[in-house]
Each structure stands twice: as structure tokens, then as C-alpha cells.
Amino acid sequence: MPDRPPDGRPAWVAFHFDVMCPWAYQASVWIRAVRDQVPLEIDWRFFSLEEINRVEGKKHPWERRWSYGWGMLRVAALLRRSSMDDCDRFYAVAGHALHVEGRKPHRPEVAAELLASIGLDPGLVDAAIADTTTHDDVHRDHDEVVRHGGFGVPTLVFDDGSHLYGPVMTPPPAGDDALALWDLVLATRRFPRLYELKRPKTDADMAFIADQFAPYLSARDWQTREKPAR
């Protein structure tokens, strides 16, 4: 883990994501904008919305040969074993495909095309499916954050062990605004018993969010379910 820079900001953060989640994608764009401006190492980690929101009686995602979000995370897990940068780039291109272009990276053939588009072997999709230990990688990250109360993504974990859900926003801020939001997120850690600070959504907000997420809504092949946060 890198040393903290002189300005006191952390130089490392773990970012739990599920490619399926539109909010996590927005936050991933933001955290990369932060990384472009300050020394920051992002440790990309996994979380399964399919598992956390699984309906009793349905198969666990690891009981399927390929399961939408879990399958994409298995590909990311295989990449991460040798290169965090490759994992980062796959999440970036898969997230952009789903949440901006309205494509279907949760289909193995599309995931393979996306790997090829960033100069990686498209055969890594089949390799991830064949390697059952990739289930273990996803399990490990998911179970670890759930033990700390995690219920969704994005979830950030800092070098002091503190966990934060969010930020939940769209569109992601860039430039100075991205850095200002980073400082705001960091400031909340001074108050470990601050559990929630939430802006109510108006009808206009809901319409705006629906417009922002239109590509994702058209491309998804699943019904979104969400358990209440604790």
C-alpha cells in the first residue's frame, strides 16, 4: 500500500463494483477523474448484486455456467491476477458498453469483443468460465465487504479500514468538481457514526435519472431487485 502524500489524502482506495450497476459505473468514472489529478491507487474489487438480492429458491450465480454480473466479474478476476490495469480497463470498457452505448457485455460473445477492443485475448472469457477458481476470487471480495455491512455498490474501503457506500450521483463530476467531491467523501470519515446523508429525489430527478440510464435500461436482460439497506 503506498504512503500517504503530503496533502494527507489517502493514496489508496479499494473500489467494490458490479459491472451491472449504473451507480457504480458513474462513480468509477469519477474516481478515475480523481486519480488523474492526485496520486491514487485504485484496488478494483468485486461485489455481486445478483447474490445480495437473490430471491430464495433461485440458483446462486456461481451455480450457473455464466451469470450476467458474476460472469463479467469472473473475467475481471482472471485479468486482475496478472494485471490490475487490465482489470481496470475491462471494467471501463464493459461499463461504457452497457451504461453509455446500450450494448450487452453480460453476454460472453460481447465480453470477448470488448477484450479484443482493448488489445486483450478474447479467449480469456472462455478461460474464466473454465477456471472454477475465478468463483473464489469473486466470493472473497464480495463476502469480505458484506461482513462489514456492505449491501451494494459503489462501496469504498480506505487504508484505515473504514467503509463508505457511494457516492451515488449522475453524471459523474470531472476536473475540479471531481476533486471537490473526493475531499467531501474523505471528510465524512471524521464522523464514524454518520450513517446517512441523503438528498430526496423529486419527480424531475427521477425523470433525469431515467434519461441518464436509458442505455442501461434498454440493454439489461434482468429485472432489478434491491433489498433495503440496513
C-alpha positions as CSV (number, residue, x, y, z in Angstrom):
1,M,0.0,0.0,0.0
2,P,1.5,3.4,-1.0
3,D,2.5,6.0,1.6
4,R,0.1,9.0,2.0
5,P,1.1,12.1,0.0
6,P,2.0,15.3,1.9
7,D,-1.5,16.7,1.5
8,G,-2.9,14.0,3.8
9,R,-5.2,12.5,1.2
10,P,-5.1,8.7,1.0
11,A,-3.0,7.3,-1.8
12,W,-5.0,4.0,-2.0
13,V,-8.7,3.1,-2.1
14,A,-10.5,-0.2,-2.7
15,F,-13.5,0.2,-5.0
16,H,-16.1,-2.6,-4.9
17,F,-18.1,-2.8,-8.1
18,D,-20.5,-4.9,-10.1
19,V,-20.4,-4.1,-13.9
20,M,-24.2,-4.4,-13.9
21,C,-24.7,-1.4,-11.5
22,P,-25.3,2.0,-13.2
23,W,-24.5,3.9,-10.0
24,A,-21.2,2.1,-9.6
25,Y,-20.3,2.9,-13.2
26,Q,-20.9,6.6,-12.6
27,A,-18.7,6.5,-9.5
28,S,-16.0,4.6,-11.3
29,V,-15.8,7.4,-13.9
30,W,-15.5,9.9,-11.1
31,I,-12.8,8.0,-9.2
32,R,-10.7,7.7,-12.3
33,A,-11.0,11.5,-12.8
34,V,-9.7,11.9,-9.2
35,R,-6.8,9.6,-10.0
36,D,-5.9,11.7,-13.0
37,Q,-5.3,14.7,-10.6
38,V,-3.8,13.3,-7.4
39,P,-1.7,10.3,-6.5
40,L,-4.2,7.5,-6.0
41,E,-4.0,3.7,-6.5
42,I,-7.4,2.1,-7.1
43,D,-7.8,-1.5,-6.0
44,W,-10.7,-2.8,-8.0
45,R,-12.7,-5.3,-6.0
46,F,-15.9,-7.3,-6.7
47,F,-19.5,-7.3,-5.4
48,S,-22.4,-9.3,-6.6
49,L,-25.8,-7.7,-6.9
50,E,-27.2,-11.0,-8.1
51,E,-26.2,-12.7,-4.9
52,I,-27.0,-9.9,-2.4
53,N,-30.5,-9.6,-4.0
54,R,-31.1,-13.3,-4.8
55,V,-34.6,-14.5,-4.3
56,E,-34.9,-17.6,-2.1
57,G,-35.1,-20.7,-4.2
58,K,-33.2,-19.4,-7.1
59,K,-29.7,-20.6,-8.0
60,H,-26.7,-18.7,-6.7
61,P,-24.8,-17.1,-9.5
62,W,-21.9,-19.4,-9.1
63,E,-24.2,-22.4,-9.7
64,R,-24.6,-21.2,-13.3
65,R,-22.1,-21.6,-16.1
66,W,-22.4,-17.9,-16.8
67,S,-24.4,-15.5,-14.8
68,Y,-24.7,-11.8,-16.0
69,G,-22.8,-9.7,-13.5
70,W,-21.0,-12.7,-11.8
71,G,-19.7,-13.8,-15.2
72,M,-18.2,-10.5,-16.0
73,L,-16.6,-10.3,-12.6
74,R,-15.0,-13.7,-13.2
75,V,-13.4,-12.3,-16.4
76,A,-12.2,-9.3,-14.4
77,A,-10.9,-11.6,-11.7
78,L,-8.8,-13.6,-14.2
79,L,-7.4,-10.4,-15.5
80,R,-6.7,-8.9,-12.1
81,R,-4.5,-11.9,-11.2
82,S,-1.8,-10.7,-13.5
83,S,-2.7,-7.0,-14.0
84,M,-4.8,-4.6,-12.0
85,D,-4.6,-2.3,-15.0
86,D,-6.2,-4.9,-17.3
87,C,-9.0,-5.4,-14.8
88,D,-9.4,-1.6,-14.7
89,R,-9.5,-1.3,-18.5
90,F,-12.0,-4.2,-18.8
91,Y,-14.4,-2.7,-16.3
92,A,-14.1,0.7,-18.1
93,V,-14.9,-0.7,-21.5
94,A,-17.6,-3.1,-20.3
95,G,-19.2,-0.4,-18.2
96,H,-19.1,2.1,-21.0
97,A,-20.6,-0.5,-23.4
98,L,-23.6,-1.2,-21.0
99,H,-24.2,2.2,-19.4
100,V,-23.4,4.5,-22.3
101,E,-23.7,2.6,-25.6
102,G,-26.5,0.3,-24.5
103,R,-24.6,-2.9,-25.5
104,K,-24.7,-6.2,-23.7
105,P,-21.3,-7.0,-22.2
106,H,-23.0,-9.5,-19.9
107,R,-23.2,-11.8,-23.0
108,P,-20.0,-13.8,-23.3
109,E,-19.6,-13.1,-27.0
110,V,-19.8,-9.3,-26.4
111,A,-17.4,-9.5,-23.5
112,A,-15.0,-11.3,-25.8
113,E,-15.3,-8.5,-28.4
114,L,-14.7,-5.9,-25.7
115,L,-11.5,-7.6,-24.6
116,A,-10.2,-7.6,-28.2
117,S,-11.0,-3.9,-28.5
118,I,-8.5,-3.1,-25.7
119,G,-5.8,-5.5,-27.0
120,L,-6.5,-8.4,-24.8
121,D,-7.2,-12.0,-25.8
122,P,-10.9,-12.6,-26.3
123,G,-10.3,-16.2,-25.3
124,L,-10.0,-15.0,-21.7
125,V,-13.8,-15.2,-21.5
126,D,-13.8,-18.9,-22.1
127,A,-10.7,-19.3,-19.9
128,A,-12.5,-17.5,-17.0
129,I,-15.5,-19.8,-17.4
130,A,-13.4,-22.9,-17.5
131,D,-11.4,-21.8,-14.4
132,T,-13.7,-22.6,-11.5
133,T,-11.3,-20.8,-9.1
134,T,-12.4,-17.5,-10.5
135,H,-15.6,-18.1,-8.5
136,D,-13.4,-18.0,-5.4
137,D,-11.9,-14.6,-6.3
138,V,-15.4,-13.0,-6.6
139,H,-16.6,-14.7,-3.5
140,R,-13.7,-13.5,-1.4
141,D,-14.2,-9.8,-2.3
142,H,-18.0,-10.0,-2.0
143,D,-18.0,-11.8,1.3
144,E,-15.4,-9.5,2.8
145,V,-17.4,-6.3,2.2
146,V,-20.7,-8.0,3.3
147,R,-19.1,-8.9,6.6
148,H,-18.5,-5.2,7.1
149,G,-22.2,-4.4,6.4
150,G,-21.9,-3.9,2.7
151,F,-25.2,-4.1,0.8
152,G,-24.5,-2.5,-2.6
153,V,-22.1,-0.6,-4.8
154,P,-20.2,1.5,-5.1
155,T,-18.5,0.7,-1.8
156,L,-15.2,2.3,-0.9
157,V,-12.7,0.9,1.5
158,F,-9.9,3.1,2.8
159,D,-6.4,2.4,4.2
160,D,-7.7,2.8,7.8
161,G,-10.3,0.1,7.2
162,S,-13.3,2.4,7.1
163,H,-16.1,1.6,4.6
164,L,-18.4,4.0,2.8
165,Y,-21.3,3.3,0.4
166,G,-21.4,5.8,-2.5
167,P,-21.1,8.4,-3.8
168,V,-24.4,7.9,-5.7
169,M,-24.6,10.5,-8.4
170,T,-25.1,11.1,-12.1
171,P,-23.5,12.5,-14.1
172,P,-20.0,12.0,-12.6
173,P,-18.2,15.2,-11.9
174,A,-14.9,15.9,-13.7
175,G,-12.0,18.3,-13.2
176,D,-12.0,20.4,-10.1
177,D,-15.5,19.2,-9.2
178,A,-14.3,15.6,-9.1
179,L,-11.6,16.5,-6.7
180,A,-14.0,18.6,-4.6
181,L,-16.3,15.6,-4.2
182,W,-13.3,13.4,-3.3
183,D,-12.5,15.8,-0.5
184,L,-16.1,15.8,0.7
185,V,-16.2,12.0,0.7
186,L,-12.9,11.9,2.7
187,A,-14.3,14.5,5.2
188,T,-17.2,12.2,6.2
189,R,-14.7,9.8,7.7
190,R,-14.2,12.2,10.6
191,F,-17.7,11.1,11.7
192,P,-17.7,7.3,12.1
193,R,-21.3,7.4,13.4
194,L,-22.6,9.4,10.5
195,Y,-24.6,6.7,8.7
196,E,-26.6,8.5,6.1
197,L,-26.9,11.9,4.4
198,K,-29.4,11.7,1.6
199,R,-30.9,14.1,-0.9
200,P,-34.6,13.3,-1.6
201,K,-35.4,12.7,-5.3
202,T,-38.1,14.8,-6.9
203,D,-40.1,13.7,-9.9
204,A,-37.8,15.8,-12.1
205,D,-34.8,14.0,-10.6
206,M,-36.4,10.6,-11.3
207,A,-37.0,11.7,-14.9
208,F,-33.4,12.9,-15.3
209,I,-32.1,9.6,-13.9
210,A,-34.2,7.6,-16.2
211,D,-32.9,9.6,-19.1
212,Q,-29.3,9.2,-17.9
213,F,-29.7,5.4,-17.5
214,A,-31.7,4.8,-20.7
215,P,-28.8,2.9,-22.4
216,Y,-28.5,0.6,-19.4
217,L,-32.3,0.1,-19.1
218,S,-32.5,-0.9,-22.8
219,A,-29.6,-3.3,-22.7
220,R,-30.2,-5.2,-19.4
221,D,-31.6,-8.7,-19.6
222,W,-32.6,-8.9,-16.0
223,Q,-35.1,-7.4,-13.6
224,T,-33.5,-5.1,-11.0
225,R,-34.2,-6.1,-7.3
226,E,-32.9,-4.4,-4.3
227,K,-33.1,-5.4,-0.7
228,P,-33.5,-2.5,1.8
229,A,-30.2,-1.2,3.3
230,R,-29.6,-1.9,6.9
